[in-house]
Amino acid sequence: MGKKLLLIKGGPRANGVTNQMLESLRQQASASGWECSFYDIYEMPLMSCTGCRTCRKTGICIMSDDVSDVRKQLLECDVVALAAPTYFANVPEPVKNLFDRLSGAVLDENAKPKQNKEQQYILLTACATKPPFDILAGQSTGAIRAMKEFFKMAGMKNLGKVVCAGASPDKQISSKTKSQIGSLMP
């Protein structure tokens, strides 16, 4: 059985920079024999977390929507890649909601990690702020920090990140960015 890669698109634009980054990773992984699953959280009907914490006891969110599919893939994958744009030094609301809704899948009642310690993650973000100000102003670093915290709490290993600073809705990612993304795969 081949290695499994879970790709999560956390940006609203169909051909935005974060989608291009994720698609580049998918193409490179598929060419190397990885089995890829893709979720666009902007196209999924996701209810908002109510903070009931039932998932921390059962591992399963009590709400019935597409989060259960993402949860299943998250538990089974070898690597998960999350691509989300930077919104005011953080991730967009649907990404944060997904983190909240997956809380019970990655943490037990005592906030201890539940994921397999061999699982790994890749973080991709695009930021409108031009370099180096995306870092100096804490913009892209804030989004990466938020994403990294979720996976770190899950007990997963970080394979790395790629930040595409100075992004705009019509920007195309460079071959250098594609190469950086491809170099993150184990």
C-alpha positions in Angstrom: 0.0 0.0 0.0 1.3 3.5 -1.0 1.8 6.5 1.2 -1.2 8.7 1.9 -1.1 12.5 1.6 -4.1 14.6 2.9 -4.3 18.0 1.2 -6.5 20.6 2.8 -7.2 23.9 0.9 -8.0 26.7 3.4 -8.4 29.5 1.0 -11.5 30.9 -0.9 -10.1 31.4 -4.4 -10.3 28.5 -6.9 -7.0 29.4 -8.5 -5.5 31.5 -5.7 -1.9 31.2 -4.7 -2.6 28.8 -1.8 -4.5 26.6 -4.2 -1.7 26.7 -6.7 0.8 25.8 -4.0 -1.4 22.8 -2.9 -1.9 21.7 -6.5 1.9 21.8 -7.1 2.4 19.5 -4.1 -0.4 17.2 -5.2 1.1 16.8 -8.7 4.6 16.2 -7.4 3.3 13.7 -4.8 1.1 11.8 -7.3 4.0 11.6 -9.7 6.0 9.9 -6.9 3.3 7.4 -6.2 1.5 9.0 -3.2 -2.2 8.5 -2.8 -3.7 11.9 -2.4 -7.0 13.0 -0.8 -8.1 16.6 -1.3 -10.6 18.8 0.7 -11.5 22.4 0.0 -13.0 23.6 3.3 -14.6 26.6 1.5 -16.7 24.1 -0.5 -17.6 21.9 2.5 -20.7 22.5 4.6 -19.1 22.9 8.0 -21.1 23.8 11.1 -19.4 26.0 13.7 -17.9 24.4 16.8 -20.1 24.8 19.8 -17.3 24.0 22.3 -19.3 21.1 23.9 -16.1 19.1 24.2 -17.9 15.8 23.6 -15.3 15.0 20.9 -12.5 15.0 23.5 -14.2 12.0 25.2 -15.4 10.2 22.1 -12.9 11.3 19.4 -15.8 12.2 17.2 -17.7 15.5 16.8 -21.4 15.2 17.5 -22.3 17.4 14.5 -22.9 15.6 11.3 -21.2 17.1 8.3 -18.0 16.7 6.2 -15.7 17.0 9.2 -16.1 13.3 9.8 -14.6 12.6 6.3 -11.6 14.9 7.0 -11.2 13.3 10.4 -11.0 9.8 8.9 -8.4 10.9 6.4 -6.4 12.8 9.0 -6.2 9.6 11.2 -5.1 7.5 8.2 -2.7 9.7 6.3 1.1 9.7 6.5 1.4 13.4 5.7 -1.1 16.2 5.8 -0.5 19.5 3.9 -2.5 22.5 4.8 -2.5 25.6 2.5 -4.2 28.7 3.9 -3.8 32.4 3.1 -2.7 34.9 5.7 -5.5 37.0 7.0 -4.4 39.7 9.5 -1.5 37.6 10.8 -3.7 34.5 11.2 -5.7 31.9 9.3 -9.1 32.4 7.8 -12.1 31.6 10.0 -13.0 28.3 8.2 -9.5 27.0 8.9 -9.8 27.9 12.6 -13.2 26.3 12.7 -11.8 23.1 11.2 -9.1 23.1 13.9 -11.8 23.4 16.6 -14.0 20.8 15.1 -11.1 18.3 14.8 -10.0 18.9 18.4 -11.2 15.5 19.6 -9.5 13.7 16.7 -6.1 15.0 17.8 -6.4 15.5 21.6 -7.7 13.4 24.4 -9.7 14.7 27.4 -6.4 15.8 29.1 -5.2 17.6 26.0 -2.6 15.0 25.2 -1.8 14.2 21.5 -3.7 11.4 19.9 -2.0 11.3 16.4 0.5 8.7 15.4 4.0 10.2 16.2 5.1 9.1 12.7 2.6 11.4 11.0 4.0 14.5 9.4 2.7 17.9 8.2 3.5 20.6 5.6 2.3 24.2 5.9 1.8 26.5 2.9 0.7 30.1 3.1 0.4 33.1 0.9 0.6 36.7 2.2 -0.2 39.9 0.5 2.5 41.7 2.5 5.7 41.9 0.6 8.9 40.3 1.9 10.6 40.9 4.3 7.7 42.9 5.9 5.5 39.8 6.0 8.0 38.5 8.6 8.9 41.8 10.3 5.2 42.7 10.8 4.4 39.2 11.9 1.9 38.6 9.1 2.9 35.3 7.5 4.6 34.1 10.7 1.3 34.6 12.6 -0.6 32.3 10.1 2.2 29.7 10.2 2.2 29.8 14.0 -1.6 29.2 14.2 -1.3 26.2 11.8 1.8 24.8 13.4 0.2 24.9 16.8 -2.7 22.6 15.7 -0.4 20.0 14.3 2.1 20.3 17.1 -0.7 19.7 19.7 -1.7 16.7 17.6 1.8 15.2 18.1 2.7 15.3 14.4 6.2 16.1 13.0 6.8 19.3 10.9 8.3 18.7 7.5 8.5 22.4 6.8 6.7 25.4 5.4 6.6 27.5 2.3 5.5 31.2 2.4 4.6 33.0 -0.8 4.8 36.7 0.3 3.7 39.5 -1.8 0.9 37.4 -3.2 -2.1 38.9 -5.1 -5.2 37.2 -6.5 -3.8 37.0 -10.1 -0.2 35.9 -9.1 1.2 32.7 -10.5 3.6 30.8 -8.3 7.2 30.5 -9.6 9.1 27.4 -10.5 11.3 28.2 -7.5 8.3 28.1 -5.2 7.2 24.8 -6.8 10.6 23.4 -6.2 10.6 24.5 -2.5 7.2 22.8 -2.1 8.4 19.6 -3.7 11.5 19.5 -1.5 9.3 19.1 1.6 7.9 15.7 0.7 9.7 12.8 2.5 
